[in-house]
């Protein structure tokens, strides 16, 4: 645009001329030029970091122990201001020791990768710096949240995308909102009279079970047990894509039980919900349309920058009734526009960060088919990994069968322990293998993957793939690297 | 830096050459140049928006009703991808209809203004795109959170800055964390056995009271009443800076009562906590050092970009014990570094957005004295407004005495109702004045200020000043504008 070009002209002229010595940043009078130059310098640092992050020759991490890192820069806060030069140095230092989460070989968490359109959208969001509570202060973002939640509900399979929803700071908070709704739906008096006005409530979820899946028969048995004790089962949280194994609960069977006992059915699809975008994989969530609420985190499998978590709710109006506090300094009833767009009173939170724009803009840029292709590709990579190691010497799979999500859980057995006859001794050794390989990965900075124990299973690697930058070669690299770093153990 | 300059060279060459037609953005092979050009185009749009935002000749808002705004652009999500040109158009449209929250005449919320260093830091945070749960994935940010929370605790007055804390998504969530801590401290069994294992708990806060202040004698009476009924008072939330009146509760008197009855004392300083940075105003929070926990939102009075809310806790270790779930896929106990830096298990949330860097970088850039000057200036402006209107014809103050924070609550009485004898009739008319003036402000787009009713008080203006861009002239403008837009009512 016109102003954009004018600024670029200003920048070009200013760049070489010792801008740092003159005046202050905006809002200071005549702070424009200095501000533009400063922000452009920061952007140059960020652009260089982005290019580096995607470069396989670059380390994923330049690792230092906490006490070392504390010494590597002056991180202390002072009474006196620093110069803008110092600020730029701080930015560079911060990025130097950061994890390159966009790196094609970063596999450490469920959220990996960096989408360029998502990033641009997040920069815009920061610049707009507003709050989701009312249409008054976030007109466009409120509309985009409306449009996007409706689309997500259509994809879930609710008629005409009807229902309700909200973006919250993360999966745990979204799940908490679902629980509050379930409780309020059954006992609306809880809002005014508190927990002492309701019987003892019981919620069911698999999260702490080792099986990795909620077994319908087991669920029904436990519901009956709870009822026999006089408790009230009010909430079942089925999981679509468990964190460790990537398992999907059988939603249809669970929904039958929930219907039978009149229990709110929630689907925690924080990790697996995105598979709804894939025509090839969405059958894993068959029955999701029977749920009362669904958590779905686009910041995980869809690679939307953090944070972006949606709670979708089938019943309209319930969120408002459950959470509204009528704060009269926000939700004046005599405003001049349609108040149904003041969505803030659906949330327990007062202020709410704008998390919608990055998802919306990415969706525009990719289209639904672009997200589908991205998700399908990650699942292909995961199948490739599974096929590569399932019969490979030195590997054992943690669970049987092909992974349902991109989670591939496996042990790597270095040659030295591969043929140990004493099973207990072997297990004891094996437990130490993954942590050492992981520590070495971080010290070399070549790749990062998670490991953990689970129940009676000793430390194993949990590979997950959500990074759109990863390729078959990166999977090959991971396996080579595990073997290179672990063969002497 | 070197790479930065190289990129700028590339950009210069590429700009005019129809970049949009060739190849894909990163992580596509050879996507560097296209990515740089695209992001730079977005940055140019943002820089232009920033310059405009601080320009008093620009509208604060180009207001449209929701149904109009829905027609003004194609906001729908499609199956097919859009072009990058369309993405840039969407960015421009989104900003065109956004509220300019940085505008010197935007006074609508407790969070206003846009700090250039804070913005740069938020752009960096988006680019680093990581999660606060472990040192492993956010080494620098975890250290900066540690350094900053310690500094904030020193400012509160806790010996050597000892204690604990966390940044959460907002004041409501921070206050919820405080409540969970209080409950756990008194009844640790609640974590495993649930609410049915504890007696009926009672929390006290002023929030719904009209007086605007928690009266110690009243508090004590209510505590005794609750105890007589067999309930257990476990939590008092005193407010340092109420949302509407900006009132500060008498913390010393409240702390005496909390001590006497062994109740957790929380200070909700979401709005007023920042006055601790001011030597001139911090007496308003005298006694805060006696609190067990303090909420303090730098995204309000310190103008840190949204979201940035801290919960500070006096007792060390309690947060971890209260909230930890030992998720073994994050908090492996055999990692190779000091595990006390894996702070994620202090929070109920699993993922946690990086909210620290913008505060830390702004603190570096301003120094403590810079924040102090900024806060003192806003309070001066507020005093100026109070002095200007308290005896001015056509104005009535909503509460007596000088405001303690920057909240100035007042009625504007247009000439037509100024001398009405029928008090009820006058009240009825007055109730309609502020909403109309506000609607006109938004339609003209010249300024924005909040209004509301409160208890038996009809709609009044609640002016708050947290915007570092505001000047005495902007305060004058606000008053002139209210009179211009309201004189015919």
Interface residues (C-beta under 8 A of the other chain):
Chain A: X1 X3 X4 X5 X7 X8 X25 X26 X27 X31 X32 X35 X36 X38 X39 X40 X41 X42 X43 X44 X45 X46 X47 X48 X49 X50 X51 X52 X54 X61 X63 X64 X65 X66 X67 X69 X70 X75 X76 X77 X78 X79 X80 X81 X82 X84 X86 X87 X90 X91 X92 X93 X94 X95 X97 X98 X99 X101 X102 X104 X108 X109 X111 X113 X114 X116 X117 X119 X120 X121 X122 X123 X124 X126 X127 X128 X129 X130 X131 X135 X136 X137 X138 X139 X140 X141 X142 X143 X144 X147 X148 X151 X169 X170 X171 X172 X173 X176 X194 X195 X196 X200 X243 X244 X299 X305 X306 X307 X327 X328 X329 X332 X334 X335 X336 X337 X338 X341 X348 X349 X350 X351 X352 X353 X354 X357 X360 X361 X363 X364 X365 X366 X367 X368 X369 X370 X432 X435 X438 X439 X442 X448 X450 X451 X452 X453 X454 X459 X462 X468 X469
Chain B: X1 X3 X4 X5 X7 X8 X25 X26 X27 X31 X32 X35 X36 X38 X39 X40 X41 X42 X43 X44 X45 X46 X47 X48 X49 X50 X51 X52 X54 X61 X63 X64 X65 X66 X67 X69 X70 X75 X76 X77 X78 X79 X80 X81 X82 X84 X86 X87 X90 X91 X92 X93 X94 X95 X97 X98 X99 X101 X102 X104 X108 X109 X111 X113 X114 X116 X117 X119 X120 X121 X122 X123 X124 X126 X127 X128 X129 X130 X131 X135 X136 X137 X138 X139 X140 X142 X143 X144 X147 X148 X151 X169 X170 X171 X172 X173 X176 X194 X195 X196 X200 X243 X244 X299 X305 X306 X307 X327 X328 X329 X332 X334 X335 X336 X337 X338 X341 X348 X349 X350 X351 X352 X353 X354 X357 X360 X361 X363 X364 X365 X366 X367 X368 X369 X370 X432 X435 X438 X439 X442 X448 X450 X451 X452 X453 X454 X459 X462 X468 X469
